[in-house]
Amino acid sequence: MFQLDDVIEAQQFDREILADIFEVAREMEKIEKNSLGSQVLKGYLMATLFYEPSTRTRLSFESAMKRLGGEVLTTENAREFSSAAKGETLEDTIRTVEGYSDIIVMRHFESGAAKRAAATAEIPVINAGDGPGQHPTQALLDVYTIDREIGKLDGIKVALVGDLANGRTVRSLAYLLSKYQDVKIYFVSPDVVKMKDDIKDYLTSKRVAWEESADLIEVASECDVVYQTRIQRERFGERIKLYEEARGKYIVDCDVLNVMQKHAVVMHPLPRLDEITVDVDADPRAAYFRQAKNGLYIRMALLKLLLVGW
């Protein structure tokens, strides 16, 4: 069995480890549905250190910990409300917080912050998103969702739509999809937020087929998964005109659903603004709320594996 020390980036997982994590996640699904929960993490404390806002990630980690009998120490908006506001270094914060807890879940505004935290801490660190860098637990729950919804991961076609330059979720997902055979990825995005070359080069080096397309309807008709993302205003700074141009260019609506295959699904890491219309929600192919729920099972699995192992 593998030893999981930290969860920092999508590249650290291979297909065998993914299959093992998904197996534990399915067990967690059973535990959660049996409302008594579990006491497997009784006596353990998780600290959540969030320097950027979060609803789903933070709450699902806290829910995961509590459903397994553990306790939670939490700080939201650590950027304003923790000693970081006084100028304390990340390393000093981590050294302090690890004295109070058994595992740290951190979201930070700087790419690479999670790696620094893991290098400092002697307890496990989970990266809950580091700026435009990565969001590995989201990628894990995304791949788990595709497996549950489509029934396979080899031979699938996936459209990544929206903000591909700043979207840490799509970057992490591309890394994980490269572990599977005969996958094809379509990048559909406004010019100003195209997928960066590092991901394209990585996919090419792993012999994963990819192409850029401006035609969402055509791509949607081919794909098993349409993975829509929000154009992230917070990453545009003062460039409001560019943001407005990018937003609203690719919207998943009933026209897109009409060309999609019966087995295909629409996914979204959420929160959504107007990039998926509300009338899509009622279609059985709208998988994004099931996807969010799967985040609970994946995070329960990771907490168990990091704190008590198999």
Secondary structure, 3 states (H helix, E strand, C coil): CCCCCCECCHHHCCHHHHHHHHHHHHHHHHHHHCCCCCCCCCCCEEEEEECCCCCHHHHHHHHHHHHCCCEEEEECCHHHHCHHHHCCCHHHHHHHHCCCCCEEEEEECCCCHHHHHHHHCCCCEEEEEECCCCCHHHHHHHHHHHHHHHCCCCCCEEEEECCCCCCHHHHHHHHHHCCCCCCEEEEECCHHHCCCHHHHHHHHHCCCEEEECCCHHHHHHHCCEEEECCCCHHHCCCCHHHHHHHCCCCCECHHHHHHCCCCCEEECCCCCCCCECHHHCCCCCECHHHHHHHHHHHHHHHHHHHHCCC
